[in-house]
Amino acid sequence: MDDYPLLNVFLTMLYLFLWVMWFFLLFKVVTDLFRDHSLNGWAKAGWLILVILLPYLGVLLYLIARGRSMHERDAKLAKDSEAAFRAYVRDAAGTSEAGGPVGGSGHVSDLAKLAELKDKGALTAEEYDRAKARLLT
């Protein structure tokens, strides 16, 4: 280890980090290129050829020319994914967009209405218990 100084270890780690970051950036650009629906096939092919033949310059030019729209596509994808997830959870839980049960009927909504009336003070604890027992039987 004496013939490999600490500065060389640091530089080796730095080069490795930059190499990994370079591949991350390259894959990000290529996936964004194929995800973009506003570009036609020839434009995508041209960008891809530029990125493959002159990788550093191609990626740098792509980020300069299309970096803002790249961010907008990422934000739209995240928003669409979140909306799809919320719709899936809503469908799986059987609730409407307002948060109540689908259709607004059934024991769950009746129990929720009873609990709301009890919380507002319109029902006493005994009245609430009797109505709840009547619903559950």
C-alpha positions as CSV (number, residue, x, y, z in Angstrom):
1,M,0.0,0.0,0.0
2,D,3.0,2.3,0.3
3,D,3.4,2.6,-3.4
4,Y,-0.2,3.8,-3.9
5,P,-0.5,7.1,-2.0
6,L,-3.7,8.4,-0.4
7,L,-4.2,11.0,-3.1
8,N,-4.3,8.3,-5.7
9,V,-6.9,6.4,-3.7
10,F,-9.0,9.6,-3.5
11,L,-8.6,10.2,-7.2
12,T,-9.6,6.6,-8.0
13,M,-12.7,6.9,-5.9
14,L,-13.5,10.2,-7.6
15,Y,-13.1,8.7,-11.1
16,L,-15.3,5.8,-10.1
17,F,-18.0,8.1,-8.8
18,L,-17.9,10.3,-11.9
19,W,-18.0,7.1,-14.1
20,V,-21.2,5.9,-12.3
21,M,-22.8,9.3,-12.5
22,W,-22.0,9.5,-16.2
23,F,-23.8,6.2,-16.8
24,F,-26.7,7.4,-14.7
25,L,-27.0,10.6,-16.8
26,L,-26.6,8.7,-20.0
27,F,-29.4,6.3,-19.2
28,K,-31.6,9.2,-18.0
29,V,-31.1,11.0,-21.3
30,V,-31.8,7.9,-23.4
31,T,-35.0,7.0,-21.4
32,D,-36.2,10.6,-21.6
33,L,-35.6,10.6,-25.3
34,F,-37.8,7.5,-25.8
35,R,-40.4,8.8,-23.4
36,D,-40.9,12.1,-25.2
37,H,-43.9,12.0,-27.5
38,S,-43.3,15.4,-29.0
39,L,-40.3,14.3,-31.0
40,N,-40.7,12.4,-34.2
41,G,-38.7,9.3,-35.0
42,W,-36.0,11.1,-37.0
43,A,-35.3,13.6,-34.2
44,K,-35.1,10.8,-31.7
45,A,-32.7,8.9,-34.0
46,G,-30.6,12.0,-34.5
47,W,-30.3,12.6,-30.8
48,L,-29.5,9.0,-30.2
49,I,-26.8,8.9,-32.8
50,L,-25.3,12.1,-31.3
51,V,-25.4,10.6,-27.8
52,I,-23.8,7.4,-29.0
53,L,-21.1,8.8,-31.3
54,L,-20.1,11.8,-29.2
55,P,-21.4,10.8,-25.8
56,Y,-20.1,13.7,-23.6
57,L,-21.0,16.4,-26.1
58,G,-24.3,14.7,-27.0
59,V,-25.5,14.4,-23.5
60,L,-24.4,18.0,-22.7
61,L,-26.1,19.4,-25.7
62,Y,-29.3,17.4,-24.9
63,L,-29.3,18.7,-21.4
64,I,-28.8,22.3,-22.6
65,A,-31.4,22.0,-25.4
66,R,-34.1,19.9,-23.7
67,G,-33.4,20.0,-19.9
68,R,-36.4,22.1,-19.1
69,S,-38.8,19.9,-21.0
70,M,-37.1,16.9,-19.4
71,H,-38.0,18.1,-16.0
72,E,-41.6,18.8,-17.1
73,R,-41.9,15.2,-18.4
74,D,-40.6,13.9,-15.1
75,A,-43.0,16.0,-13.1
76,K,-46.0,14.9,-15.3
77,L,-45.0,11.3,-15.0
78,A,-44.8,11.6,-11.2
79,K,-48.2,13.4,-11.1
80,D,-49.8,10.7,-13.3
81,S,-48.3,7.9,-11.2
82,E,-49.7,9.5,-8.0
83,A,-53.1,9.9,-9.6
84,A,-53.1,6.3,-10.8
85,F,-52.1,5.1,-7.3
86,R,-54.8,7.2,-5.6
87,A,-57.4,5.8,-8.1
88,Y,-56.2,2.3,-7.4
89,V,-56.4,2.8,-3.6
90,R,-59.8,4.4,-3.9
91,D,-61.1,1.5,-6.1
92,A,-59.6,-1.1,-3.8
93,A,-61.1,0.5,-0.7
94,G,-64.4,0.9,-2.4
95,T,-64.7,4.7,-1.7
96,S,-65.7,7.5,-3.8
97,E,-63.6,10.6,-4.5
98,A,-65.5,12.4,-1.7
99,G,-64.1,9.8,0.7
100,G,-67.4,8.1,1.5
101,P,-68.4,4.6,0.5
102,V,-69.4,4.0,-3.1
103,G,-73.1,4.5,-3.6
104,G,-73.5,6.3,-0.2
105,S,-75.5,3.4,1.3
106,G,-74.8,0.5,3.5
107,H,-73.9,-0.1,7.1
108,V,-70.6,1.7,6.9
109,S,-72.1,5.0,5.8
110,D,-75.0,4.7,8.3
111,L,-72.5,4.1,11.1
112,A,-70.5,7.1,10.0
113,K,-73.6,9.2,10.0
114,L,-74.4,8.0,13.5
115,A,-70.9,8.8,14.8
116,E,-71.1,12.2,13.2
117,L,-74.5,12.9,14.9
118,K,-73.0,11.7,18.2
119,D,-69.9,13.9,17.8
120,K,-72.2,16.9,17.1
121,G,-74.2,16.2,20.3
122,A,-77.4,15.4,18.5
123,L,-77.4,11.9,19.9
124,T,-76.6,10.8,23.4
125,A,-74.3,7.8,24.0
126,E,-77.3,5.6,24.8
127,E,-79.1,6.6,21.7
128,Y,-76.0,6.0,19.7
129,D,-75.5,2.5,21.2
130,R,-79.1,1.5,20.5
131,A,-79.0,2.7,16.9
132,K,-75.6,1.1,16.3
133,A,-76.9,-2.2,17.7
134,R,-80.0,-2.0,15.5
135,L,-77.8,-1.4,12.4
136,L,-75.5,-4.3,13.2
137,T,-78.2,-6.9,13.7
